């Protein structure tokens, strides 16, 4: 058992759940991030490539200067379009991996009382791959339905915006809790998504408010991560303008903007993974509130010891 293990299978109040999330990050942030980087090494490299294609294509279109031997705008368009396609694919696949990784991580954390094994996490992802694929296919249809409803209600002043936010947080909660159900109890897709909907709407306001708070906190983390490259880019642009440097045709500017844009995308992906950790903590709280499994187990152990 890990000395800094935090028991997640408790019947906590809303404030205690938020506090538990912070405590979890306090004791596990370094270990989680190191393993996260190990699982996302390839996607980080591909994100840099996609960012380079996007920035190169955009700056080529903006300057109409085809310094890489391009004789018309077709190749600039190709760079830009290829960058968009590659980036969307990377974000989709990486999000899928990180939902699975974070769910498997926190499941192993609870089962092994804080002890994490990288191979066990990977095996858990592989064992549930079929269920995950089915969930992604159905989830895509649910997300399409969400987009249609969002467009319809967007014409309603104020109320439409509130409904959109409510639907957004509800979808995020259902997806997050369903993933946790798949990994923690190894349920089938039907059982897992049923439990995800049940937990979301049986404790609707708690789940929605939790999603809002975690979203704000993770947004702040993302801002902190992006702030460093943003300051560097700002300083570079300022002195470039002062020195009359043509930013649109500068190779160094392309590299600076590439790393800045990649940092933004990678921070977005990372905070997604952190959000799933948060929903993992929420899942165990909701599960214990409904079933009292851990509490009953503790009571039985006390009875045996006496």
HELIX and SHEET records of a PDB file:
HELIX    1   1 UNK A   14  UNK A   39  1                                  26    
HELIX    2   2 UNK A   41  UNK A   63  1                                  23    
HELIX    3   3 UNK A   73  UNK A  111  1                                  39    
HELIX    4   4 UNK A  118  UNK A  127  1                                  10    
HELIX    5   5 UNK A  129  UNK A  153  1                                  25    
HELIX    6   6 UNK A  159  UNK A  185  1                                  27    
HELIX    7   7 UNK A  189  UNK A  202  1                                  14    
HELIX    8   8 UNK A  204  UNK A  242  1                                  39    
HELIX    9   9 UNK A  247  UNK A  249  5                                   3    
HELIX   10  10 UNK A  251  UNK A  291  1                                  41    
HELIX   11  11 UNK A  293  UNK A  305  1                                  13    
END                                                                             
